[in-house]
Each structure stands twice: as structure tokens, then as C-alpha cells.
Amino acid sequence: MREVKLKNDVIRLGQLLKLIDVVDAGSDVKALLAEGVVTVNGEVETRRGRQLVAGDQVSVHGEDVRVV
């Protein structure tokens, strides 16, 4: 499992997906989320503005990322 360290207290889901190179541009995030392939803590997430905090786990296309 890959870990991403936060610089601040929170990061938005769309920002995280760009940071881990799942999407090339922010505009691609909405389409990816609409496919229902992104989960946060085991539940499908469709909001790109979802705030993630330390301990949250994001999975997309078989890649698991933990926010620390």
C-alpha cells in the first residue's frame, strides 16, 4: 500500500488523484468518479471535493493509497 503524507490537515479527493497520477488533469477526475471505480474507506465515492484526512484509504484501479 502506498502512503501519501499530508502537508496540511486535509486534501480533497480530486487533488489526491492528481497527486498520485491516476488522472492527468483535474477535469478528468469527474469522469473517473462517475465510473464508480474510486472507493474511500471501502465505499464508492463520487464527490471530487470529498475531504480526506490522515488514516483514510483510497482505492482506484487496483491501487491502494493511505493518507498519513
PQR file of N, CA, C, O and H, with PARSE charges and radii, in Angstrom:
ATOM      1  N   MET A   1       0.851  -1.180   0.000 -0.4000 1.5000
ATOM      2  CA  MET A   1       0.000   0.000   0.000 -0.0000 2.0000
ATOM      3  C   MET A   1       0.891   1.236   0.000  0.5500 1.7000
ATOM      4  O   MET A   1       1.840   1.340   0.778 -0.5500 1.4000
ATOM      5  N   ARG A   2       0.576   2.136  -0.859 -0.4000 1.5000
ATOM      6  CA  ARG A   2       1.307   3.395  -0.974 -0.0000 2.0000
ATOM      7  C   ARG A   2       0.783   4.388   0.063  0.5500 1.7000
ATOM      8  O   ARG A   2      -0.414   4.423   0.346 -0.5500 1.4000
ATOM      9  H   ARG A   2      -0.195   2.051  -1.490  0.4000 1.0000
ATOM     10  N   GLU A   3       1.677   5.186   0.623 -0.4000 1.5000
ATOM     11  CA  GLU A   3       1.265   6.204   1.595 -0.0000 2.0000
ATOM     12  C   GLU A   3       1.561   7.589   1.048  0.5500 1.7000
ATOM     13  O   GLU A   3       2.605   7.826   0.441 -0.5500 1.4000
ATOM     14  H   GLU A   3       2.650   5.158   0.393  0.4000 1.0000
ATOM     15  N   VAL A   4       0.619   8.503   1.273 -0.4000 1.5000
ATOM     16  CA  VAL A   4       0.774   9.898   0.864 -0.0000 2.0000
ATOM     17  C   VAL A   4       0.711  10.749   2.120  0.5500 1.7000
ATOM     18  O   VAL A   4      -0.281  10.731   2.848 -0.5500 1.4000
ATOM     19  H   VAL A   4      -0.230   8.311   1.766  0.4000 1.0000
ATOM     20  N   LYS A   5       1.776  11.489   2.363 -0.4000 1.5000
ATOM     21  CA  LYS A   5       1.854  12.334   3.553 -0.0000 2.0000
ATOM     22  C   LYS A   5       1.226  13.696   3.262  0.5500 1.7000
ATOM     23  O   LYS A   5       1.515  14.326   2.245 -0.5500 1.4000
ATOM     24  H   LYS A   5       2.582  11.504   1.771  0.4000 1.0000
ATOM     25  N   LEU A   6       0.360  14.135   4.178 -0.4000 1.5000
ATOM     26  CA  LEU A   6      -0.299  15.428   4.027 -0.0000 2.0000
ATOM     27  C   LEU A   6       0.612  16.565   4.470  0.5500 1.7000
ATOM     28  O   LEU A   6       1.348  16.446   5.449 -0.5500 1.4000
ATOM     29  H   LEU A   6       0.126  13.623   5.004  0.4000 1.0000
ATOM     30  N   LYS A   7       0.547  17.671   3.730 -0.4000 1.5000
ATOM     31  CA  LYS A   7       1.251  18.880   4.151 -0.0000 2.0000
ATOM     32  C   LYS A   7       0.352  19.694   5.075  0.5500 1.7000
ATOM     33  O   LYS A   7       0.829  20.379   5.980 -0.5500 1.4000
ATOM     34  H   LYS A   7      -0.051  17.768   2.935  0.4000 1.0000
ATOM     35  N   ASN A   8      -0.949  19.609   4.836 -0.4000 1.5000
ATOM     36  CA  ASN A   8      -1.953  20.285   5.664 -0.0000 2.0000
ATOM     37  C   ASN A   8      -2.794  19.218   6.360  0.5500 1.7000
ATOM     38  O   ASN A   8      -2.474  18.031   6.286 -0.5500 1.4000
ATOM     39  H   ASN A   8      -1.337  19.053   4.102  0.4000 1.0000
ATOM     40  N   ASP A   9      -3.843  19.623   7.021 -0.4000 1.5000
ATOM     41  CA  ASP A   9      -4.707  18.667   7.733 -0.0000 2.0000
ATOM     42  C   ASP A   9      -5.591  17.846   6.812  0.5500 1.7000
ATOM     43  O   ASP A   9      -5.957  16.719   7.146 -0.5500 1.4000
ATOM     44  H   ASP A   9      -4.102  20.587   7.081  0.4000 1.0000
ATOM     45  N   VAL A  10      -5.940  18.404   5.643 -0.4000 1.5000
ATOM     46  CA  VAL A  10      -6.848  17.716   4.716 -0.0000 2.0000
ATOM     47  C   VAL A  10      -6.364  17.878   3.283  0.5500 1.7000
ATOM     48  O   VAL A  10      -5.591  18.780   2.961 -0.5500 1.4000
ATOM     49  H   VAL A  10      -5.642  19.319   5.372  0.4000 1.0000
ATOM     50  N   ILE A  11      -6.848  16.964   2.426 -0.4000 1.5000
ATOM     51  CA  ILE A  11      -6.643  17.071   0.990 -0.0000 2.0000
ATOM     52  C   ILE A  11      -7.941  16.620   0.339  0.5500 1.7000
ATOM     53  O   ILE A  11      -8.594  15.693   0.818 -0.5500 1.4000
ATOM     54  H   ILE A  11      -7.475  16.231   2.688  0.4000 1.0000
ATOM     55  N   ARG A  12      -8.306  17.266  -0.734 -0.4000 1.5000
ATOM     56  CA  ARG A  12      -9.530  16.882  -1.442 -0.0000 2.0000
ATOM     57  C   ARG A  12      -9.227  15.674  -2.336  0.5500 1.7000
ATOM     58  O   ARG A  12      -8.107  15.506  -2.819 -0.5500 1.4000
ATOM     59  H   ARG A  12      -7.775  18.019  -1.123  0.4000 1.0000
ATOM     60  N   LEU A  13     -10.241  14.848  -2.543 -0.4000 1.5000
ATOM     61  CA  LEU A  13     -10.079  13.622  -3.313 -0.0000 2.0000
ATOM     62  C   LEU A  13      -9.541  13.904  -4.707  0.5500 1.7000
ATOM     63  O   LEU A  13      -8.648  13.199  -5.177 -0.5500 1.4000
ATOM     64  H   LEU A  13     -11.150  14.984  -2.151  0.4000 1.0000
ATOM     65  N   GLY A  14     -10.060  14.905  -5.363 -0.4000 1.5000
ATOM     66  CA  GLY A  14      -9.591  15.248  -6.707 -0.0000 2.0000
ATOM     67  C   GLY A  14      -8.117  15.603  -6.722  0.5500 1.7000
ATOM     68  O   GLY A  14      -7.394  15.221  -7.642 -0.5500 1.4000
ATOM     69  H   GLY A  14     -10.786  15.478  -4.981  0.4000 1.0000
ATOM     70  N   GLN A  15      -7.668  16.325  -5.717 -0.4000 1.5000
ATOM     71  CA  GLN A  15      -6.259  16.693  -5.615 -0.0000 2.0000
ATOM     72  C   GLN A  15      -5.388  15.457  -5.395  0.5500 1.7000
ATOM     73  O   GLN A  15      -4.309  15.338  -5.976 -0.5500 1.4000
ATOM     74  H   GLN A  15      -8.255  16.635  -4.969  0.4000 1.0000
ATOM     75  N   LEU A  16      -5.857  14.553  -4.564 -0.4000 1.5000
ATOM     76  CA  LEU A  16      -5.105  13.332  -4.297 -0.0000 2.0000
ATOM     77  C   LEU A  16      -4.966  12.494  -5.561  0.5500 1.7000
ATOM     78  O   LEU A  16      -3.886  11.974  -5.842 -0.5500 1.4000
ATOM     79  H   LEU A  16      -6.734  14.650  -4.092  0.4000 1.0000
ATOM     80  N   LEU A  17      -6.040  12.356  -6.323 -0.4000 1.5000
ATOM     81  CA  LEU A  17      -5.996  11.564  -7.542 -0.0000 2.0000
ATOM     82  C   LEU A  17      -5.012  12.148  -8.548  0.5500 1.7000
ATOM     83  O   LEU A  17      -4.349  11.398  -9.264 -0.5500 1.4000
ATOM     84  H   LEU A  17      -6.917  12.778  -6.095  0.4000 1.0000
ATOM     85  N   LYS A  18      -4.908  13.459  -8.613 -0.4000 1.5000
ATOM     86  CA  LYS A  18      -3.905  14.095  -9.469 -0.0000 2.0000
ATOM     87  C   LYS A  18      -2.510  13.852  -8.910  0.5500 1.7000
ATOM     88  O   LYS A  18      -1.584  13.565  -9.668 -0.5500 1.4000
ATOM     89  H   LYS A  18      -5.447  14.068  -8.031  0.4000 1.0000
ATOM     90  N   LEU A  19      -2.348  13.963  -7.610 -0.4000 1.5000
ATOM     91  CA  LEU A  19      -1.055  13.797  -6.957 -0.0000 2.0000
ATOM     92  C   LEU A  19      -0.462  12.404  -7.184  0.5500 1.7000
ATOM     93  O   LEU A  19       0.746  12.266  -7.374 -0.5500 1.4000
ATOM     94  H   LEU A  19      -3.100  14.197  -6.994  0.4000 1.0000
ATOM     95  N   ILE A  20      -1.300  11.388  -7.164 -0.4000 1.5000
ATOM     96  CA  ILE A  20      -0.809  10.017  -7.343 -0.0000 2.0000
ATOM     97  C   ILE A  20      -0.840   9.587  -8.812  0.5500 1.7000
ATOM     98  O   ILE A  20      -0.671   8.405  -9.113 -0.5500 1.4000
ATOM     99  H   ILE A  20      -2.282  11.500  -7.010  0.4000 1.0000
ATOM    100  N   ASP A  21      -1.051  10.526  -9.714 -0.4000 1.5000
ATOM    101  CA  ASP A  21      -1.001  10.307 -11.168 -0.0000 2.0000
ATOM    102  C   ASP A  21      -2.034   9.324 -11.697  0.5500 1.7000
ATOM    103  O   ASP A  21      -1.772   8.595 -12.653 -0.5500 1.4000
ATOM    104  H   ASP A  21      -1.187  11.485  -9.469  0.4000 1.0000
ATOM    105  N   VAL A  22      -3.212   9.305 -11.073 -0.4000 1.5000
ATOM    106  CA  VAL A  22      -4.303   8.485 -11.595 -0.0000 2.0000
ATOM    107  C   VAL A  22      -4.966   9.215 -12.756  0.5500 1.7000
ATOM    108  O   VAL A  22      -5.442   8.585 -13.701 -0.5500 1.4000
ATOM    109  H   VAL A  22      -3.425   9.897 -10.296  0.4000 1.0000
ATOM    110  N   VAL A  23      -4.997  10.538 -12.687 -0.4000 1.5000
ATOM    111  CA  VAL A  23      -5.535  11.369 -13.764 -0.0000 2.0000
ATOM    112  C   VAL A  23      -4.488  12.406 -14.146  0.5500 1.7000
ATOM    113  O   VAL A  23      -3.633  12.773 -13.339 -0.5500 1.4000
ATOM    114  H   VAL A  23      -4.610  11.050 -11.920  0.4000 1.0000
ATOM    115  N   ASP A  24      -4.568  12.871 -15.384 -0.4000 1.5000
ATOM    116  CA  ASP A  24      -3.622  13.874 -15.862 -0.0000 2.0000
ATOM    117  C   ASP A  24      -4.044  15.285 -15.492  0.5500 1.7000
ATOM    118  O   ASP A  24      -3.205  16.136 -15.198 -0.5500 1.4000
ATOM    119  H   ASP A  24      -5.262  12.573 -16.040  0.4000 1.0000
ATOM    120  N   ALA A  25      -5.348  15.529 -15.509 -0.4000 1.5000
ATOM    121  CA  ALA A  25      -5.855  16.877 -15.238 -0.0000 2.0000
ATOM    122  C   ALA A  25      -7.056  16.802 -14.318  0.5500 1.7000
ATOM    123  O   ALA A  25      -7.732  15.777 -14.234 -0.5500 1.4000
ATOM    124  H   ALA A  25      -6.029  14.837 -15.748  0.4000 1.0000
ATOM    125  N   GLY A  26      -7.308  17.896 -13.633 -0.4000 1.5000
ATOM    126  CA  GLY A  26      -8.437  17.947 -12.722 -0.0000 2.0000
ATOM    127  C   GLY A  26      -9.763  17.687 -13.405  0.5500 1.7000
ATOM    128  O   GLY A  26     -10.698  17.169 -12.795 -0.5500 1.4000
ATOM    129  H   GLY A  26      -6.758  18.729 -13.702  0.4000 1.0000
ATOM    130  N   SER A  27      -9.840  18.050 -14.677 -0.4000 1.5000
ATOM    131  CA  SER A  27     -11.093  17.844 -15.410 -0.0000 2.0000
ATOM    132  C   SER A  27     -11.382  16.360 -15.647  0.5500 1.7000
ATOM    133  O   SER A  27     -12.526  15.995 -15.918 -0.5500 1.4000
ATOM    134  H   SER A  27      -9.080  18.471 -15.173  0.4000 1.0000
ATOM    135  N   ASP A  28     -10.370  15.505 -15.550 -0.4000 1.5000
ATOM    136  CA  ASP A  28     -10.554  14.066 -15.737 -0.0000 2.0000
ATOM    137  C   ASP A  28     -11.124  13.381 -14.500  0.5500 1.7000
ATOM    138  O   ASP A  28     -11.638  12.266 -14.585 -0.5500 1.4000
ATOM    139  H   ASP A  28      -9.441  15.801 -15.330  0.4000 1.0000
ATOM    140  N   VAL A  29     -11.034  14.042 -13.361 -0.4000 1.5000
ATOM    141  CA  VAL A  29     -11.468  13.445 -12.090 -0.0000 2.0000
ATOM    142  C   VAL A  29     -12.965  13.153 -12.105  0.5500 1.7000
ATOM    143  O   VAL A  29     -13.391  12.081 -11.676 -0.5500 1.4000
ATOM    144  H   VAL A  29     -10.616  14.948 -13.291  0.4000 1.0000
ATOM    145  N   LYS A  30     -13.755  14.087 -12.589 -0.4000 1.5000
ATOM    146  CA  LYS A  30     -15.213  13.929 -12.570 -0.0000 2.0000
ATOM    147  C   LYS A  30     -15.648  12.671 -13.331  0.5500 1.7000
ATOM    148  O   LYS A  30     -16.504  11.921 -12.859 -0.5500 1.4000
ATOM    149  H   LYS A  30     -13.409  14.958 -12.938  0.4000 1.0000
ATOM    150  N   ALA A  31     -15.060  12.444 -14.502 -0.4000 1.5000
ATOM    151  CA  ALA A  31     -15.415  11.273 -15.302 -0.0000 2.0000
ATOM    152  C   ALA A  31     -15.000   9.984 -14.597  0.5500 1.7000
ATOM    153  O   ALA A  31     -15.741   9.001 -14.608 -0.5500 1.4000
ATOM    154  H   ALA A  31     -14.365  13.052 -14.885  0.4000 1.0000
ATOM    155  N   LEU A  32     -13.830   9.987 -13.992 -0.4000 1.5000
ATOM    156  CA  LEU A  32     -13.356   8.810 -13.270 -0.0000 2.0000
ATOM    157  C   LEU A  32     -14.286   8.472 -12.112  0.5500 1.7000
ATOM    158  O   LEU A  32     -14.642   7.311 -11.913 -0.5500 1.4000
ATOM    159  H   LEU A  32     -13.228  10.786 -13.982  0.4000 1.0000
ATOM    160  N   LEU A  33     -14.674   9.481 -11.356 -0.4000 1.5000
ATOM    161  CA  LEU A  33     -15.573   9.254 -10.219 -0.0000 2.0000
ATOM    162  C   LEU A  33     -16.947   8.771 -10.680  0.5500 1.7000
ATOM    163  O   LEU A  33     -17.584   7.970  -9.997 -0.5500 1.4000
ATOM    164  H   LEU A  33     -14.384  10.425 -11.518  0.4000 1.0000
ATOM    165  N   ALA A  34     -17.402   9.253 -11.830 -0.4000 1.5000
ATOM    166  CA  ALA A  34     -18.702   8.839 -12.354 -0.0000 2.0000
ATOM    167  C   ALA A  34     -18.719   7.354 -12.712  0.5500 1.7000
ATOM    168  O   ALA A  34     -19.781   6.731 -12.722 -0.5500 1.4000
ATOM    169  H   ALA A  34     -16.884   9.904 -12.385  0.4000 1.0000
ATOM    170  N   GLU A  35     -17.544   6.783 -13.006 -0.4000 1.5000
ATOM    171  CA  GLU A  35     -17.452   5.356 -13.329 -0.0000 2.0000
ATOM    172  C   GLU A  35     -17.670   4.478 -12.101  0.5500 1.7000
ATOM    173  O   GLU A  35     -17.940   3.285 -12.233 -0.5500 1.4000
ATOM    174  H   GLU A  35     -16.682   7.289 -12.997  0.4000 1.0000
ATOM    175  N   GLY A  36     -17.552   5.063 -10.904 -0.4000 1.5000
ATOM    176  CA  GLY A  36     -17.755   4.298  -9.677 -0.0000 2.0000
ATOM    177  C   GLY A  36     -16.595   3.390  -9.320  0.5500 1.7000
ATOM    178  O   GLY A  36     -16.782   2.390  -8.626 -0.5500 1.4000
ATOM    179  H   GLY A  36     -17.332   6.033 -10.797  0.4000 1.0000
ATOM    180  N   VAL A  37     -15.388   3.726  -9.788 -0.4000 1.5000
ATOM    181  CA  VAL A  37     -14.218   2.881  -9.545 -0.0000 2.0000
ATOM    182  C   VAL A  37     -13.346   3.367  -8.391  0.5500 1.7000
ATOM    183  O   VAL A  37     -12.345   2.732  -8.059 -0.5500 1.4000
ATOM    184  H   VAL A  37     -15.236   4.538 -10.351  0.4000 1.0000
ATOM    185  N   VAL A  38     -13.718   4.479  -7.786 -0.4000 1.5000
ATOM    186  CA  VAL A  38     -12.937   5.037  -6.683 -0.0000 2.0000
ATOM    187  C   VAL A  38     -13.662   4.759  -5.373  0.5500 1.7000
ATOM    188  O   VAL A  38     -14.847   5.064  -5.236 -0.5500 1.4000
ATOM    189  H   VAL A  38     -14.531   4.995  -8.056  0.4000 1.0000
ATOM    190  N   THR A  39     -12.945   4.179  -4.409 -0.4000 1.5000
ATOM    191  CA  THR A  39     -13.529   3.967  -3.096 -0.0000 2.0000
ATOM    192  C   THR A  39     -12.703   4.691  -2.041  0.5500 1.7000
ATOM    193  O   THR A  39     -11.481   4.799  -2.142 -0.5500 1.4000
ATOM    194  H   THR A  39     -11.983   3.931  -4.520  0.4000 1.0000
ATOM    195  N   VAL A  40     -13.399   5.179  -1.036 -0.4000 1.5000
ATOM    196  CA  VAL A  40     -12.759   5.797   0.125 -0.0000 2.0000
ATOM    197  C   VAL A  40     -13.218   5.010   1.338  0.5500 1.7000
ATOM    198  O   VAL A  40     -14.414   4.926   1.621 -0.5500 1.4000
ATOM    199  H   VAL A  40     -14.392   5.092  -0.953  0.4000 1.0000
ATOM    200  N   ASN A  41     -12.277   4.445   2.040 -0.4000 1.5000
ATOM    201  CA  ASN A  41     -12.574   3.610   3.212 -0.0000 2.0000
ATOM    202  C   ASN A  41     -13.581   2.506   2.892  0.5500 1.7000
ATOM    203  O   ASN A  41     -14.458   2.189   3.696 -0.5500 1.4000
ATOM    204  H   ASN A  41     -11.307   4.514   1.811  0.4000 1.0000
ATOM    205  N   GLY A  42     -13.431   1.924   1.686 -0.4000 1.5000
ATOM    206  CA  GLY A  42     -14.257   0.787   1.295 -0.0000 2.0000
ATOM    207  C   GLY A  42     -15.596   1.116   0.678  0.5500 1.7000
ATOM    208  O   GLY A  42     -16.329   0.199   0.307 -0.5500 1.4000
ATOM    209  H   GLY A  42     -12.718   2.182   1.033  0.4000 1.0000
ATOM    210  N   GLU A  43     -15.954   2.393   0.550 -0.4000 1.5000
ATOM    211  CA  GLU A  43     -17.237   2.773  -0.031 -0.0000 2.0000
ATOM    212  C   GLU A  43     -17.015   3.615  -1.283  0.5500 1.7000
ATOM    213  O   GLU A  43     -16.137   4.478  -1.314 -0.5500 1.4000
ATOM    214  H   GLU A  43     -15.359   3.138   0.851  0.4000 1.0000
ATOM    215  N   VAL A  44     -17.820   3.358  -2.317 -0.4000 1.5000
ATOM    216  CA  VAL A  44     -17.715   4.110  -3.566 -0.0000 2.0000
ATOM    217  C   VAL A  44     -17.929   5.591  -3.290  0.5500 1.7000
ATOM    218  O   VAL A  44     -18.861   5.979  -2.586 -0.5500 1.4000
ATOM    219  H   VAL A  44     -18.533   2.657  -2.292  0.4000 1.0000
ATOM    220  N   GLU A  45     -17.047   6.412  -3.859 -0.4000 1.5000
ATOM    221  CA  GLU A  45     -17.129   7.866  -3.664 -0.0000 2.0000
ATOM    222  C   GLU A  45     -17.246   8.552  -5.024  0.5500 1.7000
ATOM    223  O   GLU A  45     -16.497   8.242  -5.951 -0.5500 1.4000
ATOM    224  H   GLU A  45     -16.289   6.097  -4.432  0.4000 1.0000
ATOM    225  N   THR A  46     -18.189   9.486  -5.135 -0.4000 1.5000
ATOM    226  CA  THR A  46     -18.403  10.202  -6.392 -0.0000 2.0000
ATOM    227  C   THR A  46     -18.164  11.700  -6.260  0.5500 1.7000
ATOM    228  O   THR A  46     -18.308  12.435  -7.237 -0.5500 1.4000
ATOM    229  H   THR A  46     -18.797   9.738  -4.383  0.4000 1.0000
ATOM    230  N   ARG A  47     -17.806  12.159  -5.078 -0.4000 1.5000
ATOM    231  CA  ARG A  47     -17.578  13.601  -4.862 -0.0000 2.0000
ATOM    232  C   ARG A  47     -16.088  13.915  -4.937  0.5500 1.7000
ATOM    233  O   ARG A  47     -15.308  13.440  -4.113 -0.5500 1.4000
ATOM    234  H   ARG A  47     -17.690  11.562  -4.284  0.4000 1.0000
ATOM    235  N   ARG A  48     -15.695  14.711  -5.920 -0.4000 1.5000
ATOM    236  CA  ARG A  48     -14.272  15.032  -6.053 -0.0000 2.0000
ATOM    237  C   ARG A  48     -13.800  15.966  -4.949  0.5500 1.7000
ATOM    238  O   ARG A  48     -12.601  16.048  -4.679 -0.5500 1.4000
ATOM    239  H   ARG A  48     -16.329  15.098  -6.590  0.4000 1.0000
ATOM    240  N   GLY A  49     -14.723  16.670  -4.311 -0.4000 1.5000
ATOM    241  CA  GLY A  49     -14.387  17.581  -3.231 -0.0000 2.0000
ATOM    242  C   GLY A  49     -14.347  16.920  -1.858  0.5500 1.7000
ATOM    243  O   GLY A  49     -14.142  17.598  -0.852 -0.5500 1.4000
ATOM    244  H   GLY A  49     -15.696  16.604  -4.531  0.4000 1.0000
ATOM    245  N   ARG A  50     -14.539  15.620  -1.809 -0.4000 1.5000
ATOM    246  CA  ARG A  50     -14.509  14.879  -0.537 -0.0000 2.0000
ATOM    247  C   ARG A  50     -13.190  15.165   0.174  0.5500 1.7000
ATOM    248  O   ARG A  50     -12.116  14.993  -0.402 -0.5500 1.4000
ATOM    249  H   ARG A  50     -14.705  15.069  -2.627  0.4000 1.0000
ATOM    250  N   GLN A  51     -13.277  15.595   1.412 -0.4000 1.5000
ATOM    251  CA  GLN A  51     -12.067  15.905   2.167 -0.0000 2.0000
ATOM    252  C   GLN A  51     -11.527  14.646   2.819  0.5500 1.7000
ATOM    253  O   GLN A  51     -12.251  13.916   3.497 -0.5500 1.4000
ATOM    254  H   GLN A  51     -14.150  15.734   1.880  0.4000 1.0000
ATOM    255  N   LEU A  52     -10.245  14.406   2.602 -0.4000 1.5000
ATOM    256  CA  LEU A  52      -9.577  13.242   3.159 -0.0000 2.0000
ATOM    257  C   LEU A  52      -8.649  13.690   4.278  0.5500 1.7000
ATOM    258  O   LEU A  52      -8.003  14.734   4.185 -0.5500 1.4000
ATOM    259  H   LEU A  52      -9.658  14.999   2.052  0.4000 1.0000
ATOM    260  N   VAL A  53      -8.590  12.901   5.320 -0.4000 1.5000
ATOM    261  CA  VAL A  53      -7.725  13.198   6.463 -0.0000 2.0000
ATOM    262  C   VAL A  53      -6.823  11.989   6.707  0.5500 1.7000
ATOM    263  O   VAL A  53      -7.021  10.925   6.119 -0.5500 1.4000
ATOM    264  H   VAL A  53      -9.114  12.053   5.395  0.4000 1.0000
ATOM    265  N   ALA A  54      -5.843  12.163   7.571 -0.4000 1.5000
ATOM    266  CA  ALA A  54      -4.924  11.078   7.893 -0.0000 2.0000
ATOM    267  C   ALA A  54      -5.707   9.833   8.327  0.5500 1.7000
ATOM    268  O   ALA A  54      -6.628   9.915   9.140 -0.5500 1.4000
ATOM    269  H   ALA A  54      -5.683  13.027   8.048  0.4000 1.0000
ATOM    270  N   GLY A  55      -5.325   8.696   7.776 -0.4000 1.5000
ATOM    271  CA  GLY A  55      -5.991   7.435   8.091 -0.0000 2.0000
ATOM    272  C   GLY A  55      -6.960   6.984   7.015  0.5500 1.7000
ATOM    273  O   GLY A  55      -7.312   5.806   6.966 -0.5500 1.4000
ATOM    274  H   GLY A  55      -4.577   8.630   7.116  0.4000 1.0000
ATOM    275  N   ASP A  56      -7.400   7.886   6.152 -0.4000 1.5000
ATOM    276  CA  ASP A  56      -8.316   7.500   5.077 -0.0000 2.0000
ATOM    277  C   ASP A  56      -7.577   6.657   4.048  0.5500 1.7000
ATOM    278  O   ASP A  56      -6.393   6.867   3.785 -0.5500 1.4000
ATOM    279  H   ASP A  56      -7.114   8.843   6.192  0.4000 1.0000
ATOM    280  N   GLN A  57      -8.302   5.695   3.466 -0.4000 1.5000
ATOM    281  CA  GLN A  57      -7.729   4.821   2.449 -0.0000 2.0000
ATOM    282  C   GLN A  57      -8.518   4.973   1.164  0.5500 1.7000
ATOM    283  O   GLN A  57      -9.745   4.877   1.162 -0.5500 1.4000
ATOM    284  H   GLN A  57      -9.264   5.525   3.680  0.4000 1.0000
ATOM    285  N   VAL A  58      -7.811   5.210   0.076 -0.4000 1.5000
ATOM    286  CA  VAL A  58      -8.424   5.389  -1.239 -0.0000 2.0000
ATOM    287  C   VAL A  58      -7.955   4.260  -2.143  0.5500 1.7000
ATOM    288  O   VAL A  58      -6.768   3.936  -2.178 -0.5500 1.4000
ATOM    289  H   VAL A  58      -6.814   5.289   0.077  0.4000 1.0000
ATOM    290  N   SER A  59      -8.889   3.662  -2.873 -0.4000 1.5000
ATOM    291  CA  SER A  59      -8.561   2.613  -3.831 -0.0000 2.0000
ATOM    292  C   SER A  59      -9.119   2.991  -5.194  0.5500 1.7000
ATOM    293  O   SER A  59     -10.258   3.443  -5.311 -0.5500 1.4000
ATOM    294  H   SER A  59      -9.854   3.924  -2.844  0.4000 1.0000
ATOM    295  N   VAL A  60      -8.299   2.800  -6.222 -0.4000 1.5000
ATOM    296  CA  VAL A  60      -8.734   3.079  -7.597 -0.0000 2.0000
ATOM    297  C   VAL A  60      -7.911   2.213  -8.554  0.5500 1.7000
ATOM    298  O   VAL A  60      -6.682   2.187  -8.483 -0.5500 1.4000
ATOM    299  H   VAL A  60      -7.374   2.433  -6.127  0.4000 1.0000
ATOM    300  N   HIS A  61      -8.602   1.513  -9.440 -0.4000 1.5000
ATOM    301  CA  HIS A  61      -7.957   0.651 -10.428 -0.0000 2.0000
ATOM    302  C   HIS A  61      -6.906  -0.271  -9.805  0.5500 1.7000
ATOM    303  O   HIS A  61      -5.823  -0.439 -10.365 -0.5500 1.4000
ATOM    304  H   HIS A  61      -9.600   1.534  -9.497  0.4000 1.0000
ATOM    305  N   GLY A  62      -7.215  -0.862  -8.661 -0.4000 1.5000
ATOM    306  CA  GLY A  62      -6.328  -1.812  -8.023 -0.0000 2.0000
ATOM    307  C   GLY A  62      -5.180  -1.196  -7.215  0.5500 1.7000
ATOM    308  O   GLY A  62      -4.381  -1.924  -6.626 -0.5500 1.4000
ATOM    309  H   GLY A  62      -8.095  -0.725  -8.206  0.4000 1.0000
ATOM    310  N   GLU A  63      -5.095   0.120  -7.184 -0.4000 1.5000
ATOM    311  CA  GLU A  63      -4.052   0.781  -6.404 -0.0000 2.0000
ATOM    312  C   GLU A  63      -4.648   1.275  -5.095  0.5500 1.7000
ATOM    313  O   GLU A  63      -5.688   1.933  -5.085 -0.5500 1.4000
ATOM    314  H   GLU A  63      -5.745   0.711  -7.662  0.4000 1.0000
ATOM    315  N   ASP A  64      -3.985   0.954  -3.993 -0.4000 1.5000
ATOM    316  CA  ASP A  64      -4.433   1.382  -2.678 -0.0000 2.0000
ATOM    317  C   ASP A  64      -3.498   2.445  -2.147  0.5500 1.7000
ATOM    318  O   ASP A  64      -2.276   2.304  -2.199 -0.5500 1.4000
ATOM    319  H   ASP A  64      -3.140   0.419  -4.001  0.4000 1.0000
ATOM    320  N   VAL A  65      -4.094   3.523  -1.630 -0.4000 1.5000
ATOM    321  CA  VAL A  65      -3.321   4.647  -1.085 -0.0000 2.0000
ATOM    322  C   VAL A  65      -3.876   4.995   0.281  0.5500 1.7000
ATOM    323  O   VAL A  65      -5.087   5.130   0.456 -0.5500 1.4000
ATOM    324  H   VAL A  65      -5.086   3.638  -1.588  0.4000 1.0000
ATOM    325  N   ARG A  66      -2.977   5.140   1.252 -0.4000 1.5000
ATOM    326  CA  ARG A  66      -3.379   5.569   2.598 -0.0000 2.0000
ATOM    327  C   ARG A  66      -2.857   6.986   2.824  0.5500 1.7000
ATOM    328  O   ARG A  66      -1.693   7.284   2.558 -0.5500 1.4000
ATOM    329  H   ARG A  66      -1.993   5.030   1.110  0.4000 1.0000
ATOM    330  N   VAL A  67      -3.737   7.848   3.318 -0.4000 1.5000
ATOM    331  CA  VAL A  67      -3.354   9.221   3.647 -0.0000 2.0000
ATOM    332  C   VAL A  67      -2.762   9.210   5.052  0.5500 1.7000
ATOM    333  O   VAL A  67      -3.375   8.702   5.992 -0.5500 1.4000
ATOM    334  H   VAL A  67      -4.683   7.606   3.535  0.4000 1.0000
ATOM    335  N   VAL A  68      -1.566   9.776   5.185 -0.4000 1.5000
ATOM    336  CA  VAL A  68      -0.917   9.826   6.509 -0.0000 2.0000
ATOM    337  C   VAL A  68      -0.529  11.243   6.857  0.5500 1.7000
ATOM    338  O   VAL A  68       0.027  11.486   7.928 -0.5500 1.4000
ATOM    339  H   VAL A  68      -1.068  10.189   4.422  0.4000 1.0000
TER
END
